[in-house]
């Protein structure tokens, strides 16, 4: 909470709040759902925060590849269907006395463009626009065109029909990727049709959070507010200054009540002086004087 004084004389101030969850007054909120801890999930093995505070590393507890081994010498041929929900690869090993027939859906891609972006909240993602795509596409991110090492791999599911143009966003980019990268994309099962090109890295600066400074004692910017002198006394005698600063009905009623009390006090003082004090003084003076001899 931060309070800014707009008018010292008018008693006006502005209150600012910087909060994720905020309840003003009695709005009936008894509790707020703050979510759950990420490391409580079964699929999370470990979590670490980078020293720069702009990235979080989550280690997946489950594998990203499916290893499947089939031993069969039975006729007719056993049909095995694998529904791939996660990961980027399926490793299939078949031991059989007959020649197996492996059927998979065909994938293709003509070209692609995109960029690697990091937004103001340090979220990293890959924007891709694929032309003439179909099926499952496998992508790899390299530091150079020599493709010595793969920094990151991903998969894109375009669909079973040929798409003239398809745009998608892929998340989970490692925090080590902080510059332009050489990205390669090929249809699943067809590495010979691989397409590669450089994608630009674009980073948005981290959003600045302005925190209010602590209160400090100092001299206010209101010269003459607390001065009491002869000039100030003459200024207050001006009737036009009497109602200056009354901004609400409550202040007007309070001012009228104060004026009425002052007038009543003045009248009571005059009445006491004329009816009690002055006659008593005159009577006392008369008693103190000796009577005159005739």
Backbone as JSON, one array per atom type, in Angstrom:
{
  "sequence": "XXXXXXXXXXXXXXXXXXXXXXXXXXXXXXXXXXXXXXXXXXXXXXXXXXXXXXXXXXXXXXXXXXXXXXXXXXXXXXXXXXXXXXXXXXXXXXXXXXXXXXXXXXXXXXXXXXXXXXXXXXXXXXXXXXXXXXXXXXXXXXXXXXXXXXXXXXXXXXXXXXXXXXXXXXXXXXXXXXXXXXXXXXXXXXXXXXXXXXXXXXXXXXXXXXXXXXXXXXXXXXXXXXXXXXXXXXXXXXXXXXXXXXXXXXXXXXXXXXXXXXXXXXXXXXXXXXXXXXXXXXXXXXXXXXXXXX",
  "N": [[0.84, -1.18, 0.0], [0.51, 2.22, -0.82], [0.48, 5.61, -0.04], [-0.35, 8.71, -1.32], [-0.2, 12.13, -0.83], [-2.4, 14.49, -1.99], [-3.54, 17.01, -1.5], [-2.71, 18.95, 1.11], [-3.98, 20.91, 2.66], [-6.64, 20.57, 1.92], [-7.06, 18.03, 2.8], [-6.85, 15.72, 1.12], [-6.06, 12.62, -0.29], [-4.4, 9.94, -2.06], [-4.67, 6.49, -2.46], [-2.78, 3.66, -3.25], [-2.64, 0.26, -4.27], [-0.68, -2.67, -4.53], [-1.11, -5.73, -5.33], [-1.64, -9.27, -5.58], [-3.93, -10.69, -4.8], [-6.78, -9.11, -3.69], [-9.05, -7.79, -1.41], [-11.63, -5.65, -0.76], [-13.07, -4.21, 1.97], [-15.99, -5.83, 3.37], [-16.59, -8.34, 1.52], [-17.51, -10.88, 1.52], [-15.62, -12.87, 1.14], [-14.11, -15.73, 2.25], [-11.95, -17.45, 1.95], [-9.11, -17.8, -0.24], [-8.17, -19.3, -3.27], [-5.04, -20.3, -3.71], [-3.8, -22.0, -5.39], [-1.57, -24.77, -6.04], [1.46, -26.38, -4.96], [4.08, -26.76, -7.27], [6.0, -28.78, -7.13], [4.62, -30.76, -5.86], [3.38, -32.35, -7.66], [3.14, -35.5, -9.34], [4.58, -35.88, -11.64], [6.79, -34.27, -11.53], [10.17, -34.12, -10.89], [12.32, -32.54, -9.87], [12.97, -29.09, -9.01], [14.44, -26.0, -9.81], [15.7, -22.67, -9.43], [17.03, -20.2, -11.54], [20.07, -18.22, -11.14], [19.71, -15.57, -12.09], [17.06, -15.12, -11.71], [15.13, -15.2, -13.69], [14.28, -17.52, -14.82], [13.03, -20.85, -14.45], [13.89, -24.12, -13.75], [12.54, -27.2, -14.47], [12.62, -30.54, -13.77], [11.61, -33.31, -15.48], [9.85, -36.07, -14.26], [9.09, -38.31, -15.6], [9.83, -40.21, -18.55], [10.63, -38.99, -21.9], [10.45, -40.52, -24.09], [9.19, -43.48, -25.66], [9.81, -46.82, -25.12], [9.47, -49.8, -26.7], [9.14, -53.25, -26.82], [8.62, -56.13, -28.74], [8.01, -59.49, -28.79], [7.32, -62.05, -30.87], [6.15, -64.96, -32.39], [3.93, -65.91, -33.51], [1.32, -66.84, -35.65], [-1.8, -65.73, -36.92], [-0.27, -62.49, -37.68], [0.45, -60.42, -34.93], [-1.2, -57.47, -34.07], [-0.22, -54.38, -33.0], [-1.1, -51.44, -31.47], [-0.03, -48.22, -30.87], [-0.69, -45.45, -28.99], [0.45, -42.32, -28.92], [0.97, -40.05, -26.48], [2.68, -38.24, -25.17], [6.05, -36.93, -25.34], [8.76, -37.22, -27.8], [9.58, -39.28, -29.39], [9.39, -42.74, -30.41], [10.69, -45.79, -29.6], [10.93, -48.76, -31.13], [11.2, -52.19, -30.89], [11.22, -55.23, -32.5], [11.01, -58.65, -32.3], [10.73, -61.32, -34.28], [9.76, -64.29, -36.11], [8.83, -63.94, -38.61], [8.74, -61.54, -41.23], [8.15, -58.36, -40.11], [5.52, -55.95, -40.59], [5.51, -52.63, -40.57], [3.44, -50.0, -40.08], [2.85, -46.63, -40.33], [1.56, -43.33, -39.79], [1.77, -40.98, -42.42], [3.86, -38.1, -42.68], [4.54, -34.68, -43.53], [6.24, -31.69, -44.68], [6.59, -28.5, -46.12], [7.79, -25.92, -45.85], [8.93, -23.56, -43.32], [8.66, -20.89, -40.96], [9.6, -18.65, -38.27], [10.16, -17.58, -34.83], [12.09, -17.11, -31.83], [11.02, -16.23, -28.7], [10.99, -14.19, -25.72], [8.96, -13.07, -23.22], [7.82, -10.24, -21.18], [7.47, -11.38, -18.72], [9.35, -13.31, -18.52], [8.76, -15.66, -19.84], [9.52, -18.17, -22.1], [9.16, -19.05, -25.48], [8.46, -20.69, -28.6], [7.58, -19.54, -31.68], [5.98, -20.73, -34.51], [5.35, -20.93, -37.98], [4.0, -22.98, -40.24], [4.13, -24.23, -43.49], [2.3, -26.14, -45.77], [2.03, -28.5, -44.17], [1.67, -31.65, -42.42], [0.58, -34.27, -40.28], [2.92, -35.45, -37.83], [5.57, -33.44, -36.76], [9.02, -33.23, -36.18], [11.31, -31.38, -34.3], [14.51, -29.76, -33.88], [16.87, -27.89, -32.01], [19.76, -26.11, -32.58], [23.06, -24.78, -31.88], [24.75, -23.94, -33.9], [25.3, -24.19, -37.48], [26.69, -26.5, -37.91], [25.59, -28.41, -36.3], [26.51, -29.81, -34.03], [25.77, -30.42, -31.41], [22.6, -31.01, -29.86], [20.53, -28.69, -28.46], [17.9, -28.57, -27.69], [14.83, -30.28, -28.16], [11.71, -30.82, -29.84], [8.23, -31.42, -30.63], [5.63, -31.15, -33.08], [2.23, -31.31, -33.65], [0.43, -31.41, -36.44], [-1.84, -32.44, -37.75], [-4.11, -34.8, -39.37], [-4.76, -34.1, -41.91], [-3.69, -32.32, -44.84], [-2.32, -29.16, -44.32], [-2.45, -25.95, -45.6], [-1.42, -23.65, -44.35], [-0.17, -23.3, -41.11], [-0.1, -22.3, -37.81], [1.6, -22.24, -34.71], [2.46, -22.35, -31.19], [5.16, -23.2, -29.22], [6.1, -24.15, -26.05], [8.36, -24.25, -23.17], [11.07, -23.77, -23.64], [14.53, -24.06, -22.98], [16.34, -22.13, -20.48], [18.93, -21.58, -21.23], [19.02, -20.85, -23.86], [19.56, -17.98, -25.36], [19.92, -16.43, -27.6], [20.04, -16.07, -31.23], [19.1, -19.07, -32.96], [19.81, -22.14, -34.71], [17.42, -23.86, -36.24], [15.95, -26.96, -36.92], [13.63, -28.93, -38.77], [11.72, -31.77, -39.39], [9.64, -34.25, -41.02], [8.0, -36.8, -39.09], [9.69, -39.85, -38.95], [10.99, -39.46, -41.35], [13.82, -38.42, -41.89], [15.32, -37.52, -43.98], [13.96, -35.51, -45.23], [14.48, -33.15, -43.92], [14.33, -29.75, -42.9], [16.08, -26.74, -42.39], [16.82, -23.66, -40.72], [17.85, -20.35, -39.66], [16.51, -18.9, -36.74], [15.31, -15.93, -35.33], [16.09, -14.5, -32.14], [14.12, -12.89, -29.81], [13.75, -10.69, -27.16], [11.84, -9.35, -24.56], [12.19, -6.61, -22.33], [12.41, -7.06, -18.76], [9.59, -6.45, -16.76], [9.34, -3.5, -14.89], [9.02, -3.06, -11.43], [7.66, -0.78, -9.35], [8.37, 0.14, -6.16], [7.08, 1.56, -3.26], [8.79, 4.08, -1.41], [10.1, 4.18, 1.97], [8.52, 5.98, 4.67], [9.59, 9.29, 5.29], [10.73, 11.94, 7.33], [10.25, 15.33, 6.65], [10.34, 18.69, 5.26], [7.35, 20.13, 4.24], [5.79, 20.99, 1.05], [4.43, 23.56, 1.3], [4.46, 26.59, 1.65], [4.05, 29.04, 4.18], [1.82, 27.92, 5.39], [1.63, 27.38, 8.14], [2.12, 29.78, 9.39], [1.75, 32.4, 11.74], [0.95, 35.56, 12.17], [0.84, 39.22, 12.12], [0.0, 39.99, 9.57], [-1.28, 37.68, 8.78], [-3.35, 37.66, 10.6], [-4.84, 39.93, 9.83], [-5.63, 39.04, 7.34], [-7.37, 36.98, 7.98], [-9.49, 38.43, 8.95], [-10.95, 39.17, 6.78], [-14.1, 38.68, 5.43], [-14.51, 37.02, 3.22], [-12.66, 35.03, 3.47], [-13.57, 33.43, 5.44], [-15.22, 31.27, 4.82], [-13.59, 29.71, 3.32], [-12.25, 26.63, 2.34], [-14.25, 24.93, 3.15], [-15.52, 22.01, 2.22], [-17.54, 20.14, 2.28], [-20.86, 19.11, 3.37], [-20.88, 18.39, 6.05], [-18.65, 19.76, 7.08], [-19.57, 22.39, 6.77], [-21.81, 22.45, 8.51], [-20.49, 21.95, 10.93], [-18.84, 24.23, 11.1], [-20.84, 26.24, 11.29], [-21.99, 25.54, 13.75], [-19.83, 26.0, 15.48], [-19.54, 28.79, 15.18], [-22.01, 29.62, 16.23], [-21.72, 28.79, 18.88], [-19.61, 30.47, 19.68], [-20.83, 33.01, 19.45], [-22.91, 32.7, 21.33], [-21.37, 32.35, 23.63], [-20.14, 34.87, 23.76], [-22.38, 36.56, 24.14], [-23.28, 35.56, 26.61], [-21.12, 36.25, 28.21], [-21.2, 39.08, 28.08], [-23.7, 39.49, 29.27], [-23.26, 38.53, 31.88], [-21.32, 40.34, 32.75], [-22.7, 42.82, 32.64], [-24.96, 42.45, 34.23], [-24.15, 41.27, 36.6], [-21.3, 41.43, 37.42], [-20.5, 44.18, 37.01], [-22.59, 45.67, 38.46], [-22.04, 44.59, 41.03], [-19.43, 45.49, 41.54], [-19.83, 48.26, 41.56], [-21.52, 48.46, 43.78], [-19.82, 47.63, 45.79], [-17.87, 49.64, 45.73], [-19.39, 51.82, 46.5], [-20.01, 51.17, 49.16], [-17.52, 51.35, 50.32], [-16.93, 54.06, 50.38], [-17.03, 56.83, 52.63], [-19.93, 58.28, 54.18], [-21.12, 61.5, 53.15], [-21.01, 64.49, 55.08], [-23.67, 66.55, 55.94]],
  "CA": [[0.0, 0.0, 0.0], [1.26, 3.47, -0.9], [-0.41, 6.75, 0.09], [0.19, 9.96, -1.87], [-1.0, 13.28, -0.42], [-2.66, 15.4, -3.1], [-3.8, 18.35, -0.97], [-2.56, 18.93, 2.57], [-4.99, 21.77, 3.26], [-7.95, 19.99, 1.65], [-7.11, 16.68, 3.35], [-7.1, 14.78, 0.04], [-4.93, 11.71, -0.53], [-4.63, 8.85, -3.01], [-4.15, 5.21, -1.97], [-2.49, 2.67, -4.3], [-2.37, -1.1, -3.8], [0.01, -3.58, -5.45], [-1.4, -7.03, -4.73], [-2.17, -10.31, -6.45], [-5.28, -10.94, -4.33], [-7.16, -7.93, -2.92], [-10.45, -7.75, -1.02], [-11.93, -4.35, -0.16], [-14.24, -4.27, 2.82], [-16.58, -7.15, 3.63], [-17.16, -8.83, 0.27], [-17.93, -12.25, 1.66], [-14.56, -13.83, 0.85], [-13.59, -16.41, 3.43], [-10.63, -17.98, 1.62], [-8.69, -17.6, -1.62], [-7.46, -20.45, -3.81], [-3.71, -19.91, -4.15], [-3.23, -23.04, -6.24], [-0.84, -25.84, -5.39], [2.89, -26.38, -5.2], [4.41, -27.51, -8.48], [6.75, -29.99, -6.81], [3.73, -31.79, -5.32], [2.87, -33.18, -8.74], [3.88, -36.75, -9.49], [5.44, -35.86, -12.83], [7.91, -33.36, -11.3], [11.25, -34.73, -10.12], [13.07, -31.5, -9.16], [12.76, -27.71, -9.48], [15.5, -25.07, -9.4], [15.56, -21.31, -9.95], [18.3, -19.69, -12.03], [20.56, -17.08, -10.34], [19.2, -14.29, -12.55], [15.66, -14.99, -11.32], [14.25, -15.1, -14.85], [13.95, -18.83, -15.36], [12.86, -21.95, -13.51], [14.17, -25.4, -14.4], [11.72, -28.29, -13.96], [13.09, -31.83, -14.26], [10.48, -34.2, -15.66], [10.08, -37.35, -13.59], [8.81, -39.37, -16.54], [10.62, -40.11, -19.77], [10.05, -38.35, -23.07], [10.46, -41.48, -25.19], [8.55, -44.76, -25.37], [10.58, -47.98, -25.56], [8.52, -50.9, -26.84], [9.74, -54.48, -27.33], [7.6, -57.13, -29.08], [8.5, -60.82, -29.14], [6.17, -62.76, -31.42], [6.32, -65.94, -33.46], [2.58, -66.45, -33.66], [0.55, -66.47, -36.83], [-1.47, -64.58, -37.77], [0.57, -61.44, -37.11], [-0.14, -59.63, -33.86], [-1.27, -56.05, -34.38], [-0.02, -53.56, -31.81], [-1.38, -50.02, -31.73], [0.56, -47.35, -29.85], [-1.21, -44.09, -28.98], [1.53, -41.53, -28.35], [0.41, -38.84, -25.88], [3.76, -37.33, -24.8], [7.37, -37.28, -25.84], [9.09, -36.89, -29.19], [10.08, -40.44, -30.12], [9.0, -44.08, -30.01], [11.7, -46.78, -29.96], [10.22, -50.02, -31.3], [12.03, -53.37, -31.17], [10.36, -56.38, -32.8], [11.66, -59.94, -32.52], [9.72, -62.19, -34.88], [10.25, -65.21, -37.14], [8.36, -63.46, -39.9], [9.08, -60.14, -41.49], [7.04, -57.51, -39.65], [5.08, -54.84, -41.41], [5.32, -51.46, -39.72], [2.63, -48.99, -40.76], [2.7, -45.41, -39.54], [0.93, -42.26, -40.57], [2.75, -40.19, -43.17], [3.96, -36.68, -42.33], [5.29, -33.91, -44.51], [6.35, -30.26, -44.46], [7.22, -27.82, -47.26], [8.65, -24.84, -45.35], [8.49, -23.02, -42.04], [9.28, -19.66, -40.44], [9.27, -18.47, -36.86], [11.05, -16.79, -33.98], [12.19, -17.49, -30.42], [10.66, -15.02, -27.97], [10.87, -14.17, -24.27], [8.12, -11.92, -22.91], [8.2, -9.44, -20.02], [7.4, -12.22, -17.53], [10.41, -14.32, -18.67], [8.26, -16.89, -20.46], [10.18, -18.42, -23.37], [8.37, -19.9, -26.36], [8.85, -20.74, -30.0], [6.48, -19.3, -32.62], [6.24, -21.37, -35.79], [4.35, -20.91, -39.04], [4.35, -24.11, -41.1], [3.44, -24.25, -44.78], [2.22, -27.48, -46.35], [2.36, -29.46, -43.13], [0.74, -32.74, -42.15], [1.07, -35.28, -39.36], [3.78, -35.06, -36.72], [6.85, -32.88, -37.17], [10.03, -33.28, -35.12], [12.22, -30.24, -34.42], [15.72, -29.73, -33.08], [17.47, -26.57, -31.89], [21.22, -26.2, -32.54], [23.75, -23.51, -31.71], [25.39, -23.57, -35.16], [24.89, -25.0, -38.61], [27.36, -27.8, -37.86], [24.7, -29.31, -35.55], [27.35, -30.69, -33.22], [24.97, -30.86, -30.26], [21.2, -30.57, -29.84], [20.21, -28.02, -27.21], [16.5, -28.78, -27.31], [14.02, -30.94, -29.18], [10.28, -30.62, -29.65], [7.37, -32.01, -31.65], [4.45, -30.37, -33.44], [1.18, -32.12, -34.25], [-0.31, -30.57, -37.4], [-3.13, -33.06, -38.03], [-4.1, -35.87, -40.37], [-5.0, -33.53, -43.24], [-2.67, -31.36, -45.28], [-2.66, -27.78, -43.95], [-1.66, -24.98, -46.38], [-0.7, -22.79, -43.4], [-0.46, -23.73, -39.74], [0.69, -21.54, -36.82], [1.57, -22.84, -33.38], [3.41, -21.86, -30.19], [5.74, -24.29, -28.45], [6.72, -23.66, -24.83], [9.35, -25.11, -22.55], [12.42, -23.54, -24.14], [15.49, -23.96, -21.88], [16.85, -20.77, -20.25], [20.26, -21.39, -21.83], [18.86, -20.3, -25.21], [19.43, -16.53, -25.2], [20.34, -15.77, -28.84], [19.52, -16.74, -32.42], [19.41, -20.49, -33.02], [19.63, -22.87, -35.97], [16.31, -24.77, -35.97], [15.7, -27.94, -37.97], [12.32, -29.54, -38.67], [11.52, -32.82, -40.4], [8.49, -35.11, -40.74], [8.31, -37.98, -38.27], [10.05, -41.02, -39.73], [11.62, -39.1, -42.63], [14.88, -37.45, -41.59], [15.89, -36.99, -45.22], [13.2, -34.32, -45.63], [14.71, -32.14, -42.89], [14.5, -28.35, -43.29], [16.77, -26.0, -41.33], [17.06, -22.24, -40.93], [18.1, -19.56, -38.46], [15.37, -18.18, -36.18], [15.75, -14.79, -34.52], [15.72, -14.48, -30.72], [13.58, -11.59, -29.42], [13.51, -10.65, -25.71], [11.22, -8.14, -24.02], [12.78, -6.32, -21.01], [11.64, -7.42, -17.6], [8.73, -5.36, -16.31], [9.81, -2.86, -13.67], [8.06, -2.96, -10.33], [7.97, 0.39, -8.54], [8.02, -0.07, -4.77], [7.04, 2.83, -2.54], [9.85, 4.29, -0.42], [9.65, 4.32, 3.34], [8.17, 7.34, 5.07], [10.7, 10.09, 5.79], [10.32, 13.23, 7.87], [10.83, 16.43, 5.89], [9.57, 19.94, 5.19], [6.35, 20.04, 3.19], [5.76, 22.0, 0.0], [3.29, 24.44, 1.56], [5.0, 27.77, 2.35], [3.1, 29.95, 4.81], [0.63, 27.26, 5.92], [1.6, 27.41, 9.61], [2.55, 31.09, 9.88], [0.8, 33.16, 12.54], [1.49, 36.91, 12.35], [-0.12, 40.32, 11.99], [-0.59, 39.92, 8.23], [-2.22, 36.56, 8.75], [-4.53, 38.06, 11.37], [-5.64, 40.82, 8.99], [-6.22, 38.25, 6.26], [-8.5, 36.23, 8.53], [-10.62, 39.34, 9.18], [-11.71, 39.29, 5.53], [-15.23, 37.72, 5.46], [-14.42, 36.05, 2.12], [-11.78, 33.94, 3.87], [-14.16, 32.64, 6.51], [-15.79, 30.02, 4.29], [-12.61, 29.04, 2.46], [-11.84, 25.31, 2.83], [-15.41, 24.1, 3.48], [-15.73, 21.2, 1.02], [-18.64, 19.18, 2.43], [-21.97, 19.56, 4.23], [-20.49, 18.19, 7.45], [-17.78, 20.86, 7.48], [-20.39, 23.61, 6.88], [-22.58, 22.35, 9.75], [-19.55, 22.11, 12.04], [-18.45, 25.65, 11.17], [-21.98, 27.01, 11.8], [-22.12, 25.25, 15.18], [-18.76, 26.7, 16.18], [-19.87, 30.23, 15.2], [-23.11, 29.81, 17.18], [-21.17, 28.68, 20.24], [-18.84, 31.68, 19.96], [-21.78, 34.11, 19.68], [-23.58, 32.45, 22.6], [-20.41, 32.63, 24.69], [-19.96, 36.32, 23.87], [-23.58, 37.13, 24.77], [-23.3, 35.19, 28.03], [-20.1, 37.07, 28.9], [-21.72, 40.45, 28.22], [-24.79, 39.46, 30.24], [-22.7, 38.38, 33.22], [-20.65, 41.59, 33.11], [-23.64, 43.94, 32.85], [-25.96, 42.16, 35.25], [-23.58, 40.75, 37.85], [-19.99, 41.92, 37.8], [-20.47, 45.65, 37.11], [-23.34, 46.13, 39.65], [-21.37, 44.2, 42.27], [-18.3, 46.39, 41.74], [-20.36, 49.58, 41.95], [-22.03, 48.38, 45.16], [-18.66, 47.53, 46.68], [-17.25, 50.97, 45.79], [-20.26, 52.71, 47.28], [-19.87, 50.83, 50.58], [-16.2, 51.75, 50.82], [-16.87, 55.5, 50.55], [-17.76, 57.31, 53.83], [-21.04, 59.19, 53.8], [-20.81, 62.93, 53.22], [-21.7, 65.24, 56.12], [-24.47, 67.67, 55.45]],
  "C": [[0.88, 1.25, 0.0], [0.26, 4.62, -0.92], [0.3, 7.99, -0.42], [-0.75, 11.1, -1.49], [-1.15, 14.22, -1.61], [-2.87, 16.83, -2.62], [-3.73, 18.29, 0.55], [-3.67, 19.75, 3.24], [-6.38, 21.2, 3.07], [-8.12, 18.58, 2.17], [-7.5, 15.65, 2.29], [-5.85, 13.93, -0.17], [-5.38, 10.58, -1.45], [-3.94, 7.59, -2.5], [-3.97, 4.25, -3.13], [-2.16, 1.34, -3.64], [-1.69, -1.9, -4.9], [-0.11, -4.97, -4.86], [-1.91, -7.99, -5.79], [-3.63, -10.62, -6.09], [-5.67, -9.8, -3.4], [-8.66, -7.97, -2.66], [-10.67, -6.44, -0.29], [-13.2, -4.47, 0.66], [-14.71, -5.69, 3.06], [-17.3, -7.61, 2.38], [-17.52, -10.3, 0.34], [-16.88, -13.29, 1.35], [-14.06, -14.43, 2.16], [-12.21, -17.0, 3.18], [-10.37, -17.76, 0.14], [-7.88, -18.82, -2.06], [-6.13, -19.98, -4.38], [-3.04, -20.99, -4.99], [-2.51, -24.1, -5.42], [0.64, -25.73, -5.75], [3.19, -27.26, -6.42], [5.12, -28.81, -8.14], [5.91, -31.05, -6.12], [3.2, -32.71, -6.4], [3.76, -34.4, -8.94], [4.84, -36.73, -10.67], [6.65, -34.94, -12.68], [8.94, -34.06, -10.42], [12.02, -33.7, -9.3], [12.8, -30.16, -9.82], [13.9, -26.86, -8.95], [15.29, -23.74, -10.1], [16.94, -20.8, -10.35], [18.75, -18.49, -11.19], [20.01, -15.74, -10.79], [17.73, -14.09, -12.22], [14.69, -14.92, -12.48], [13.87, -16.45, -15.44], [13.88, -19.85, -14.24], [13.05, -23.25, -14.28], [13.36, -26.49, -13.7], [12.21, -29.58, -14.6], [11.91, -32.79, -14.29], [10.79, -35.56, -15.04], [9.82, -38.53, -14.51], [9.6, -39.15, -17.81], [9.87, -39.43, -20.89], [10.04, -39.27, -24.28], [9.83, -42.79, -24.73], [9.39, -45.88, -25.96], [9.65, -49.19, -25.55], [9.23, -52.09, -27.47], [8.65, -55.53, -27.53], [8.31, -58.42, -29.47], [7.31, -61.66, -29.61], [6.61, -63.74, -32.49], [5.0, -66.63, -33.76], [1.99, -65.95, -34.96], [-0.94, -66.58, -36.48], [-0.71, -63.49, -37.0], [-0.21, -60.66, -36.05], [-0.08, -58.15, -34.23], [-1.18, -55.27, -33.08], [-0.23, -52.1, -32.19], [-0.84, -49.2, -30.56], [-0.02, -45.95, -30.02], [-0.21, -43.23, -28.22], [0.97, -40.22, -27.82], [1.47, -37.81, -25.55], [5.05, -37.77, -25.46], [7.55, -36.97, -27.31], [9.54, -38.09, -29.99], [9.51, -41.72, -29.54], [10.07, -45.05, -30.51], [11.02, -48.15, -29.96], [11.19, -51.12, -31.68], [11.12, -54.57, -31.34], [11.23, -57.6, -33.06], [10.61, -60.92, -33.02], [10.35, -63.09, -35.93], [9.82, -64.8, -38.54], [8.72, -61.99, -40.04], [7.91, -59.25, -41.06], [6.73, -56.41, -40.65], [4.73, -53.68, -40.48], [4.61, -50.4, -40.53], [2.51, -47.78, -39.84], [2.11, -44.33, -40.44], [2.02, -41.42, -41.23], [2.68, -38.73, -42.75], [4.78, -35.98, -43.39], [5.28, -32.44, -44.12], [7.08, -29.66, -45.65], [8.19, -26.74, -46.81], [8.11, -24.36, -44.01], [9.27, -21.74, -41.75], [8.91, -19.53, -38.97], [10.28, -17.6, -36.14], [11.01, -17.36, -32.57], [11.99, -16.22, -29.6], [10.68, -15.28, -26.46], [10.1, -12.91, -23.89], [8.59, -11.24, -21.63], [8.13, -10.22, -18.71], [8.39, -13.38, -17.59], [9.89, -15.66, -19.15], [8.9, -17.02, -21.84], [9.33, -19.37, -24.21], [8.82, -19.72, -27.79], [7.6, -20.57, -30.85], [6.85, -19.88, -33.98], [5.05, -21.19, -36.72], [4.78, -21.93, -40.09], [3.49, -24.07, -42.35], [3.48, -25.67, -45.34], [2.57, -28.57, -45.37], [1.27, -30.49, -42.93], [1.39, -33.71, -41.17], [1.89, -34.71, -38.23], [5.13, -34.6, -37.24], [7.78, -32.85, -35.96], [11.02, -32.14, -35.36], [13.39, -30.34, -33.46], [16.3, -28.32, -33.12], [18.97, -26.75, -31.7], [21.82, -24.81, -32.39], [24.38, -23.02, -33.02], [24.9, -24.51, -36.25], [25.6, -26.35, -38.65], [26.55, -28.85, -37.12], [25.49, -30.33, -34.73], [26.56, -31.26, -32.04], [23.57, -30.28, -30.37], [20.89, -29.97, -28.48], [18.8, -28.33, -26.73], [15.78, -29.43, -28.46], [12.55, -30.77, -28.84], [9.53, -31.34, -30.77], [6.15, -31.14, -31.86], [3.46, -31.3, -34.13], [0.32, -31.21, -35.13], [-1.7, -31.13, -37.65], [-3.02, -34.07, -39.15], [-4.35, -35.36, -41.78], [-3.93, -32.5, -43.56], [-3.15, -29.94, -45.0], [-1.82, -26.83, -44.79], [-0.84, -24.06, -45.49], [-1.14, -23.15, -41.99], [0.49, -22.98, -38.8], [0.52, -22.17, -35.45], [2.63, -22.2, -32.5], [3.86, -23.03, -29.34], [6.46, -23.7, -27.24], [7.78, -24.61, -24.31], [10.76, -24.92, -23.05], [13.38, -23.4, -22.96], [16.01, -22.53, -21.71], [18.22, -20.52, -20.84], [20.18, -20.8, -23.22], [18.57, -18.81, -25.08], [19.89, -15.77, -26.45], [19.73, -16.54, -30.01], [19.98, -18.2, -32.46], [19.08, -21.06, -34.4], [18.62, -23.99, -35.7], [16.08, -25.66, -37.18], [14.36, -28.63, -37.7], [12.17, -30.58, -39.76], [10.28, -33.63, -40.04], [8.91, -36.33, -39.93], [8.56, -39.18, -39.17], [10.73, -40.73, -41.04], [12.66, -38.02, -42.37], [15.51, -36.87, -42.84], [15.18, -35.73, -45.69], [13.38, -33.18, -44.62], [14.95, -30.76, -43.51], [15.1, -27.6, -42.11], [16.91, -24.53, -41.72], [17.26, -21.55, -39.58], [16.82, -18.85, -38.04], [15.88, -17.12, -35.22], [15.23, -14.92, -33.09], [15.32, -13.06, -30.34], [13.2, -11.63, -27.94], [12.91, -9.31, -25.33], [11.8, -7.86, -22.64], [11.83, -6.69, -19.89], [10.85, -6.22, -17.1], [9.21, -4.82, -14.97], [8.68, -2.77, -12.66], [8.49, -1.81, -9.42], [7.44, 0.17, -7.13], [8.1, 1.27, -4.05], [8.17, 2.9, -1.51], [9.26, 4.41, 0.98], [9.38, 5.79, 3.66], [9.39, 8.03, 5.66], [10.16, 11.44, 6.24], [11.03, 14.34, 7.11], [9.91, 17.63, 5.92], [8.63, 19.85, 4.0], [6.43, 21.19, 2.21], [4.53, 22.89, 0.16], [3.78, 25.66, 2.32], [3.89, 28.65, 2.91], [1.89, 29.28, 5.42], [0.52, 27.43, 7.44], [2.05, 28.75, 10.19], [1.41, 31.78, 10.64], [1.42, 34.53, 12.84], [0.4, 37.95, 12.16], [-0.79, 40.29, 10.62], [-1.6, 38.78, 8.13], [-3.49, 36.89, 9.51], [-5.44, 38.98, 10.56], [-6.32, 40.06, 7.85], [-7.44, 37.48, 6.76], [-9.69, 37.12, 8.84], [-11.46, 39.53, 7.94], [-12.84, 38.26, 5.54], [-15.16, 36.68, 4.34], [-13.53, 34.87, 2.46], [-12.41, 33.02, 4.91], [-14.67, 31.28, 6.02], [-14.83, 29.28, 3.37], [-12.18, 27.71, 3.09], [-12.99, 24.43, 3.25], [-15.81, 23.32, 2.23], [-16.88, 20.21, 1.13], [-19.7, 19.76, 3.35], [-21.61, 19.42, 5.7], [-19.6, 19.32, 7.94], [-18.56, 22.16, 7.63], [-21.18, 23.6, 8.18], [-21.67, 22.55, 10.96], [-19.13, 23.56, 12.22], [-19.59, 26.5, 11.74], [-22.18, 26.78, 13.3], [-21.04, 25.97, 15.99], [-19.05, 28.2, 16.27], [-20.99, 30.51, 16.2], [-22.63, 29.72, 18.62], [-20.37, 29.92, 20.63], [-19.77, 32.85, 20.26], [-22.48, 33.93, 21.02], [-22.64, 32.73, 23.77], [-20.19, 34.12, 24.88], [-21.16, 36.98, 24.54], [-23.65, 36.8, 26.26], [-22.28, 36.0, 28.82], [-20.59, 38.49, 29.12], [-22.82, 40.5, 29.27], [-24.26, 39.35, 31.67], [-22.01, 39.67, 33.67], [-21.65, 42.68, 33.46], [-24.6, 43.69, 34.0], [-25.37, 41.72, 36.59], [-22.3, 41.48, 38.27], [-20.01, 43.43, 38.02], [-21.33, 46.14, 38.29], [-22.66, 45.77, 40.97], [-20.18, 45.11, 42.56], [-18.78, 47.77, 42.2], [-20.86, 49.56, 43.39], [-20.87, 48.32, 46.16], [-17.98, 48.89, 46.83], [-18.09, 51.91, 46.64], [-20.15, 52.42, 48.78], [-18.55, 51.31, 51.15], [-16.1, 53.25, 51.05], [-17.61, 55.91, 51.84], [-18.88, 58.27, 53.4], [-20.63, 60.64, 53.99], [-21.64, 63.59, 54.32], [-22.44, 66.41, 55.51], [-24.33, 68.85, 56.39]]
}
